[in-house]
């Protein structure tokens, strides 16, 4: 992973960690359910962004390398990994 992206992802994950702690506090304080759900959706959206950027980086570097310099087995491995990850996302 590119150093700049890594730094950005770690910062984003730190903010997400804070959001999750905030949701826990909201539940402890018995805050209004819709407010809790709204915050949970915000956490999911933030995690989706991390996932999207990580996937993009993987495609641009790892997968591209396997397709340009790798063997047939390397290419198939990358395809199988992506299919597994994308399939597990639908569950």
N, C-alpha and C positions, 0 to 999 in steps of 0.2 A: 504494500500500500504506500502510495506517495506520502511523504512526510507532512505536507501541507494538509492533505485530506485526513491523515491520521490525527493530526492536532485538532482539526475541525470536528471530526467525529467524536473524539474524546470529550471535547467541550460540550458538544450537543448531548452526549450521553450523561454528562454531569448535570446538565439542566433537566434532562428527563428524570434522572434520579431524584432531583429536588421536587419535580412535579409529582412523582409517585409518593414521596413522603407527604406532600401536601394533600393528596387524595386520602391517604391513611388518616391524616389529622382531621380531614373533613368527615370521614366516617366515624372517627372517635367522638367528634363533636356533634354527631347526628345532624349534619347539615342537610339541607333540602336535596332530595334524591336527584332531581334534574340538574342541580349544580354539580353534584358528584359525577353524574353521567357525562356532563359536558367536559369536565376535567379529564375523565378517562378517555374520551374521544380525542382530546388534545394530546394526551400521552401517546395514544395509538398513532396519530398523525405524525408526531415527532419520530417515533420508532420507524414508521413507514419511510420517512425521509432518510434515516440512517440506512435502512435496508436498500433503498433505491440507489443511494450513492455508493454503497458497498458493492452492489450488483454491477453497477456501471463500471466501477474500477476493476472488478473481476473480469468483466467482458473485455474491457480495453487492454488489459495487461495479460492476465493468466490465459484466458481463452484465445486471445489474439496470438499470443506466443505459441500455444499448442497448435494452432492452425497454420502458422507460418514456419515454425521450426520443429514441431513435434512429429511424432510418428502417428500412424493411423490409430494405434491404441491410445495415445495421449489425447487425440482429438475426440475419440469415442468416450473416453473417461470424462472429459469436460462436458460433453453433451449429456451424458448420463447423470452427472452431478447436477447440472442445471435443471434437467427434467425432474429429478427427485425433489429439489428445493422448490421448484414452482408447483409441483403436484402437492407437496405437503402444505403449501400456503393456502390451497383451496379447501383443506379439511377443517 
